Amino acid sequence: MTDTPSTPASEPLFSDAEENKTGTPESETLADQPSVENLEPEQASISASSNPPESQSLIPTAPEPPPELPSTPISSSPVVKPERQRRHRRGSVFFPLLLIVLGGALLLNNLGFISGSAWGTLLSLWPVILIAWGLDSIWRGEGITGAIFLLGLGIVFLLGNFGYLQLNPWQVLLTIWPVLLVAIGYDILIGHRRTWWTSLLGVILIAGLMVGALWFAGVGLTGGQAVYGEKIEFGLQGATSAEVQILPAVGSLSMKQLNEPDVLLAGTVPSSSTNYTVTQEFTKVGDLARLKLQSTGLQVFYPTNRQNQYVWNLGVTPSVPVGIQVELGAGDTNMDLSGLKISDLNFNMGIGSTSITLPDTGKFIAKIDGAIGLITIYVPAGMTVHLITDTALTARSLPAGYEKQSDNTYLSPGYSASANQVTLDVSLAIGQVSIVQK
């Protein structure tokens, strides 16, 4: 009997291939395989399909993407709003209007239809800026309140610069300013319902009110107005010369020649009240008489052209040489110095209009300063002028024949040989300066 050989203990029960197939630990098998996350999409799908079910349940796989939704193309064109919701923003017409008006005016000046120099014409046309501004506001639909105010202001000053108004521009503005309140009320009334047609209707309404107010103001002026106030009178008391200071803060000042030779000054001043008074100081030193009239206290100035408040109506003696000083903050002045013996004249105005008629004879210096307004100076036939002007945004109108010495200095004909001479120094920041030869 032959014995069956026994298997050595060291001999493996399975081959290497079988051991790798069935005996390798599960953790080592998973570690040796490449990760699904590091495979390309095609490789990952093939690897997942080749593994046995047990391996597929152990290897994490990438989640399936959600089903792709049908994409709707987004249009790049803007959303079209209904016609009534769209607001058309009109472009500005300010500079085009300004260029058209200035170009037309310079053309008329070159053709001789507008007298004076080109620069003088441009300065006279400065109110066109206000008119173009107002029209531009109306065109762009920004309301009519400010636009009407600018239009009215520009038209009044433009007509005044070219001499088409019998009243000075400041008197006109003091007459028609309540039209601005009407414009504000109309603007509030239409509110957000503002259209081109409602704006046009407002312009016609306000323009009609302005024209009607000017017409009635012109008719009413012919009847004149009563003068109220406190009467004053100061005698010369033997003085051979005098100095007079008139210092109203606001109001209307009128000055002319007195017919009483022994009276230095007489007339009416505003009546005193609880908060307002006119101080009167008269002194005499040797042959010199000094008089000072000054308003003090609270002054509420109601803007109207037909007022009787703060009216100064004065007359000055023609018997002795008189130096006159006037300081007016706001208001209008009409000084007729014909027949007076003026030693010197100093006039200072803040805002308003001024009309001064120079005396017929004498040699003196007249200094006239203003901030904003209209200054008109009338020169009698026998008086010659050495004119010095200091103006910024101011139009100048001079008589023909005035000889230019420098940028701001002029001489009237026959000045050097004349016995009657005035050195006229005029300064105005904004407005119109006119020298008129009588």
C-alpha positions in Angstrom: 0.0 0.0 0.0 1.4 3.2 -1.1 1.1 6.2 1.2 -0.4 9.4 -0.2 2.1 12.2 0.1 1.0 15.0 2.5 1.0 18.7 1.4 3.7 20.8 3.0 2.4 23.4 5.5 4.3 26.1 3.8 2.7 25.5 0.4 -0.1 28.1 -0.3 -3.5 26.7 -0.8 -4.2 29.1 -3.7 -2.1 30.4 -6.5 -0.9 34.0 -6.7 -3.6 34.9 -9.2 -6.3 33.3 -7.1 -5.0 34.9 -4.0 -5.1 38.3 -5.5 -8.6 37.5 -6.7 -10.1 36.3 -3.5 -7.8 36.7 -0.7 -6.7 40.3 -0.9 -8.2 42.5 1.8 -11.0 44.7 0.7 -9.4 47.9 1.9 -6.2 47.2 -0.1 -8.3 46.5 -3.3 -10.1 49.8 -3.0 -6.9 51.7 -2.3 -5.2 50.2 -5.4 -8.0 51.3 -7.7 -8.0 54.9 -9.1 -10.6 57.2 -7.6 -13.7 57.9 -9.7 -13.3 61.6 -8.9 -9.9 61.7 -10.7 -11.1 60.0 -13.8 -12.5 61.6 -16.9 -16.2 61.4 -17.3 -16.0 58.6 -19.9 -13.5 56.6 -17.9 -15.5 56.9 -14.7 -18.6 55.6 -16.4 -16.7 52.6 -17.9 -15.1 51.8 -14.5 -18.4 51.9 -12.8 -20.0 49.5 -15.3 -17.1 47.0 -15.2 -17.1 46.5 -11.4 -19.2 43.9 -9.7 -22.3 45.1 -7.9 -20.7 44.8 -4.5 -17.9 47.2 -5.6 -20.3 49.7 -7.1 -22.2 50.0 -3.9 -18.9 50.8 -2.0 -17.3 53.3 -4.4 -18.8 56.8 -4.1 -20.0 58.1 -7.4 -20.6 61.7 -8.5 -24.3 62.7 -8.2 -26.2 62.9 -11.4 -26.7 66.4 -12.7 -30.3 67.6 -12.6 -32.2 67.4 -15.8 -31.3 70.3 -18.1 -34.1 72.8 -18.4 -34.9 74.4 -21.7 -33.1 77.7 -21.7 -35.0 80.9 -22.7 -32.8 83.4 -24.6 -32.6 86.7 -22.7 -33.1 89.7 -25.0 -30.6 92.4 -24.8 -33.0 95.1 -26.1 -34.6 97.4 -23.4 -38.1 96.8 -22.2 -40.5 98.9 -24.2 -42.8 100.9 -22.0 -46.2 102.1 -23.0 -46.3 105.4 -24.7 -47.9 107.2 -21.8 -45.2 106.0 -19.4 -42.3 107.2 -21.5 -40.9 110.7 -20.8 -39.0 112.4 -23.4 -36.1 114.5 -22.0 -35.6 117.4 -24.4 -32.1 118.8 -24.9 -31.2 122.3 -23.8 -31.7 125.1 -26.3 -30.0 127.8 -24.1 -26.8 128.1 -26.1 -28.5 127.8 -29.6 -30.9 130.6 -28.7 -28.1 132.8 -27.3 -26.0 132.4 -30.4 -28.9 133.1 -32.7 -29.8 136.3 -30.9 -26.3 137.6 -30.5 -25.4 136.7 -34.1 -28.5 138.5 -35.4 -27.8 141.6 -33.2 -24.2 141.8 -34.4 -25.3 141.5 -38.0 -27.8 144.4 -37.6 -25.0 146.4 -35.9 -22.7 145.8 -38.9 -25.5 146.8 -41.3 -26.1 150.1 -39.4 -29.6 149.2 -38.0 -28.3 149.3 -34.4 -26.2 152.3 -33.6 -23.1 152.2 -31.4 -20.1 149.8 -31.2 -20.3 146.1 -31.4 -19.1 145.7 -27.8 -21.7 148.3 -26.6 -24.4 146.3 -28.5 -23.3 143.1 -26.7 -23.4 144.8 -23.3 -26.9 146.1 -24.0 -28.1 142.6 -24.9 -27.1 141.0 -21.6 -30.8 140.5 -20.6 -31.0 138.0 -23.5 -29.2 135.6 -21.2 -32.3 135.7 -18.8 -34.7 135.3 -21.8 -32.9 132.3 -23.2 -32.7 130.7 -19.8 -36.4 131.1 -19.3 -37.3 129.7 -22.8 -34.9 126.8 -22.2 -36.7 125.9 -18.9 -40.1 126.0 -20.7 -38.8 123.8 -23.6 -37.5 121.2 -21.2 -40.7 121.1 -19.2 -39.2 122.2 -15.9 -42.1 124.4 -14.9 -43.1 127.9 -15.7 -42.6 129.7 -12.4 -38.9 130.4 -12.7 -39.2 130.6 -16.5 -41.8 133.4 -16.4 -39.8 135.3 -13.8 -36.7 135.1 -16.0 -38.5 136.0 -19.2 -40.2 139.0 -17.6 -37.0 140.2 -16.0 -35.1 139.8 -19.2 -37.7 141.5 -21.4 -38.1 144.5 -19.1 -34.3 145.1 -18.9 -33.8 144.6 -22.6 -36.5 147.1 -23.5 -35.1 149.5 -20.9 -31.6 149.2 -22.3 -32.8 150.2 -25.8 -35.0 153.0 -24.5 -38.4 151.5 -25.3 -39.9 151.9 -21.8 -41.2 155.3 -20.5 -40.7 153.9 -17.0 -37.3 152.7 -15.9 -37.0 148.9 -15.6 -36.9 148.9 -11.8 -40.2 150.8 -11.6 -41.7 148.3 -14.0 -40.5 145.4 -11.8 -41.9 147.0 -8.7 -45.3 147.2 -10.5 -45.6 143.7 -12.0 -43.8 141.5 -9.4 -47.1 140.1 -8.1 -47.4 138.3 -11.5 -44.8 135.9 -10.1 -47.2 134.8 -7.4 -49.8 134.0 -10.1 -47.1 131.9 -11.9 -46.3 130.0 -8.7 -50.0 129.3 -8.1 -50.5 128.0 -11.7 -47.4 125.8 -11.5 -48.7 124.2 -8.3 -52.2 123.8 -9.7 -51.1 121.8 -12.8 -48.5 119.8 -10.8 -47.5 116.5 -12.4 -50.1 117.0 -15.1 -47.7 119.4 -16.8 -47.4 119.0 -20.5 -46.2 121.1 -23.4 -49.7 122.5 -23.9 -50.3 123.4 -20.2 -47.0 125.1 -20.1 -47.8 127.1 -23.3 -51.2 128.1 -21.8 -49.4 129.3 -18.7 -47.0 131.4 -20.7 -49.9 133.0 -22.6 -51.7 133.7 -19.3 -48.8 135.1 -17.4 -47.6 137.2 -20.5 -51.1 138.6 -20.8 -51.1 139.6 -17.1 -47.8 141.3 -17.5 -48.8 143.3 -20.6 -52.1 144.3 -18.9 -50.3 145.4 -15.8 -47.9 147.5 -17.7 -50.7 149.1 -19.7 -52.7 150.0 -16.6 -49.5 151.2 -14.9 -48.7 153.5 -17.8 -52.3 154.9 -17.8 -52.3 155.4 -14.0 -49.1 157.4 -14.0 -50.6 160.3 -15.9 -52.7 161.2 -12.9 -49.8 161.6 -10.6 -49.9 160.6 -6.9 -50.3 162.5 -3.7 -47.3 163.2 -1.5 -47.6 162.3 2.2 -45.1 162.8 5.0 -43.6 165.3 7.4 -42.8 168.7 6.2 -39.4 170.1 7.0 -37.6 173.5 6.3 -34.1 174.7 7.2 -32.9 178.3 6.6 -29.4 179.4 5.5 -29.0 181.6 8.6 -26.5 183.8 6.8 -24.3 180.9 5.5 -22.4 181.3 2.3 -21.9 177.6 1.6 -23.5 174.4 2.7 -23.1 170.6 2.9 -26.2 168.4 2.7 -26.3 164.7 3.6 -29.4 162.6 2.6 -29.2 159.1 4.0 -32.4 157.1 3.4 -32.0 153.3 3.6 -34.8 152.5 1.2 -37.5 154.5 -0.6 -37.9 157.1 -3.4 -35.9 160.3 -3.5 -36.8 163.4 -5.5 -34.6 166.6 -5.5 -35.0 169.9 -7.3 -34.3 173.6 -7.1 -36.0 175.7 -4.5 -37.6 179.1 -5.3 -36.9 180.6 -1.9 -33.3 182.0 -1.8 -33.0 182.2 2.0 -34.0 178.5 2.6 -31.3 175.9 2.5 -33.6 172.9 2.1 -37.3 172.3 2.3 -39.8 169.5 1.5 -41.2 166.4 2.9 -39.7 163.3 4.5 -41.4 160.0 5.6 -43.5 160.4 8.7 -42.1 159.0 11.9 -43.7 156.0 13.6 -43.0 153.7 16.5 -40.2 151.9 14.8 -39.1 154.4 12.2 -38.0 158.0 12.3 -35.9 160.5 10.3 -33.3 162.2 12.3 -32.5 165.9 11.5 -29.2 167.5 12.4 -28.5 171.1 11.5 -25.3 172.9 12.5 -23.6 176.2 11.4 -19.9 176.7 11.8 -18.8 180.1 10.6 -20.2 180.6 7.1 -20.7 176.9 6.5 -24.1 175.3 7.1 -24.3 171.5 7.6 -27.5 169.5 7.4 -27.9 165.7 7.8 -31.1 163.8 7.3 -31.0 160.1 8.1 -33.6 157.3 8.4 -33.3 155.1 11.5 -35.3 152.1 12.8 -37.1 149.2 11.2 -38.1 149.8 7.6 -40.4 147.3 5.9 -40.2 148.1 2.2 -43.3 146.9 0.3 -42.3 146.6 -3.3 -44.7 148.7 -5.3 -44.4 151.5 -7.8 -47.4 153.3 -6.5 -46.3 153.7 -3.0 -46.4 156.7 -0.6 -44.1 155.1 2.0 -40.5 156.3 2.4 -40.9 159.2 -0.1 -38.3 161.9 0.2 -39.3 165.1 -1.8 -36.8 167.8 -1.3 -35.8 171.2 -2.7 -32.3 172.8 -2.4 -31.3 176.4 -2.5 -29.8 177.9 -5.6 -28.2 180.8 -3.7 -25.0 179.3 -2.3 -22.6 176.5 -3.4 -23.8 173.2 -2.0 -22.1 169.9 -1.6 -24.5 167.0 -1.8 -24.1 163.4 -0.5 -26.8 160.8 -1.0 -26.7 157.1 0.1 -29.7 155.0 -0.9 -29.8 151.3 -0.2 -32.7 150.3 -2.5 -35.1 152.5 -4.4 -35.3 155.1 -7.2 -33.9 158.6 -7.4 -34.7 161.6 -9.5 -32.4 164.5 -8.9 -32.8 167.7 -11.1 -29.8 169.9 -10.2 -30.5 172.5 -12.9 -29.9 176.0 -11.6 -28.1 174.8 -8.5 -24.5 175.7 -7.5 -23.0 172.3 -6.9 -19.5 172.2 -5.3 -19.3 168.4 -5.3 -21.7 165.5 -5.6 -21.4 162.0 -4.1 -24.1 159.5 -4.8 -24.1 155.9 -3.7 -26.9 153.4 -4.6 -27.3 149.7 -3.8 -30.1 148.5 -6.0 -32.5 150.7 -8.0 -32.7 153.3 -10.7 -31.1 156.8 -10.8 -31.8 159.8 -12.9 -29.6 162.9 -12.4 -29.7 166.1 -14.4 -26.4 168.1 -13.9 -26.4 171.8 -13.4 -25.9 174.2 -16.3 -22.8 175.9 -14.9 -19.8 175.4 -12.6 -16.8 173.2 -12.1 -17.1 170.3 -9.8 -16.6 166.5 -9.3 -19.5 164.1 -9.3 -18.9 160.5 -8.1 -21.8 158.1 -8.7 -21.6 154.5 -7.5 -24.1 151.7 -7.8 -24.3 147.9 -7.5 -27.2 146.8 -9.6 -29.6 149.0 -11.6 -30.0 151.8 -14.1 -28.1 155.1 -14.1 -29.0 157.9 -16.5 -27.2 161.2 -16.4 -28.5 164.2 -18.4 -25.8 166.8 -19.4 -27.0 170.4 -20.2 -25.8 172.0 -23.4 -23.3 174.3 -21.8 -21.7 171.7 -19.5 -18.7 169.7 -20.7 -17.7 166.3 -19.3 -14.6 164.4 -18.3 -16.1 160.9 -18.0 -14.5 158.0 -16.1 -16.4 154.7 -16.0 -15.8 151.6 -14.0 -18.2 149.0 -15.2 -18.4 145.2 -15.0 -21.5 143.6 -16.6 -22.8 147.0 -17.6 -23.9 148.5 -20.9 -22.7 152.0 -21.7 -24.5 154.5 -23.9 -22.6 157.7 -24.7 -23.5 160.8 -26.8 -21.9 161.1 -30.2 -18.6 163.0 -30.3 -17.3 161.9 -27.0 -13.6 161.3 -27.5 -12.0 158.2 -26.0 -8.9 158.8 -24.1 -8.3 155.3 -22.6 -10.4 152.2 -22.0 -12.6 153.9 -19.4 -12.0 157.7 -20.0 -13.8 160.0 -22.4 -13.9 163.7 -23.1 -16.9 165.6 -24.4 -16.4 168.1 -27.3 -14.8 171.4 -26.2 -14.0 170.2 -22.7 -10.5 171.8 -22.5 -11.6 175.3 -23.5 -14.9 175.3 -21.5 -15.5 177.3 -18.4 -18.1 174.8 -17.2 -16.6 171.4 -16.5 -17.6 168.3 -14.5 -15.4 165.3 -13.8 -18.0 162.5 -13.8 -16.8 159.3 -12.2 -19.5 156.5 -12.7 -19.2 153.0 -11.3 -21.8 150.3 -11.7 -21.4 146.5 -11.4 -24.5 145.3 -13.3 -27.0 147.2 -15.3 -27.0 150.2 -17.7 -25.2 153.5 -17.7 -26.5 156.2 -20.1 -25.1 159.7 -20.6 -27.6 161.8 -22.4 -26.8 165.2 -23.9 -29.6 167.7 -23.6 
